[in-house]
Amino acid sequence: MGKDLRAKLTYIINCIAVFAEHFDLRPKQAYSYLKRFGGLAFIDECYAAEHTLSLDDAVEDMAVVCQRNGGGLI
């Protein structure tokens, strides 16, 4: 696995963990929610910009994307 891919995966895992903590979910619940409502696809596709922001900003962005796709956590 390349260094860039490892960094991206680490970032996404951290985003899931912070999202779970923020919304008082277990990490598996957060992963399922983010996958279902497009948050994971968003953070993967927008990694280049998102990883320059704080994890809290990334969580907020993922939450907005999920809400727009039918998620109800906000």
C-alpha positions in Angstrom: 0.0 0.0 0.0 1.4 3.4 -1.0 2.0 6.2 1.4 -0.7 8.4 -0.1 -3.4 5.7 0.1 -2.4 4.9 3.7 -2.7 8.6 4.6 -6.1 8.7 3.0 -7.4 5.6 4.7 -6.1 6.8 8.1 -7.9 10.1 7.6 -11.2 8.5 6.6 -11.0 6.1 9.7 -10.3 9.2 11.9 -13.3 11.0 10.4 -15.6 8.0 11.1 -14.3 7.9 14.7 -14.9 11.6 15.3 -18.3 11.5 13.6 -19.3 8.6 15.9 -18.1 10.5 18.9 -19.9 13.7 17.8 -23.2 12.0 17.3 -22.9 9.5 20.2 -22.8 6.5 17.9 -20.6 3.3 17.9 -18.0 3.4 15.1 -19.9 0.7 13.2 -23.1 2.6 13.4 -21.3 5.8 12.1 -19.7 3.8 9.3 -23.1 2.4 8.2 -24.8 5.7 8.4 -22.1 7.5 6.4 -22.0 4.7 3.8 -25.8 4.7 3.4 -26.2 8.5 3.1 -23.1 9.4 1.0 -20.8 10.8 3.7 -18.1 8.2 2.9 -18.2 8.8 -0.8 -18.0 12.5 -0.2 -15.0 12.3 2.1 -13.3 10.0 -0.4 -14.0 12.1 -3.4 -13.2 15.4 -1.7 -10.2 14.2 0.3 -7.8 16.7 -1.3 -9.7 19.6 0.1 -11.2 18.1 3.2 -7.9 16.8 4.7 -6.6 20.4 4.9 -9.5 21.2 7.3 -10.0 20.2 10.9 -11.7 16.9 11.6 -14.6 18.8 13.1 -15.1 20.7 9.9 -15.0 17.4 7.9 -17.6 15.9 10.3 -19.8 18.9 9.8 -19.4 18.6 6.0 -20.2 14.9 6.0 -23.3 15.5 8.2 -24.6 18.1 5.8 -24.0 15.7 2.8 -25.8 12.9 4.6 -28.7 15.2 5.6 -29.1 16.2 1.9 -29.3 12.5 1.0 -32.0 11.7 3.6 -30.0 11.2 6.8 -31.6 12.5 9.9 -28.8 13.1 12.5 -28.8 16.9 12.2 
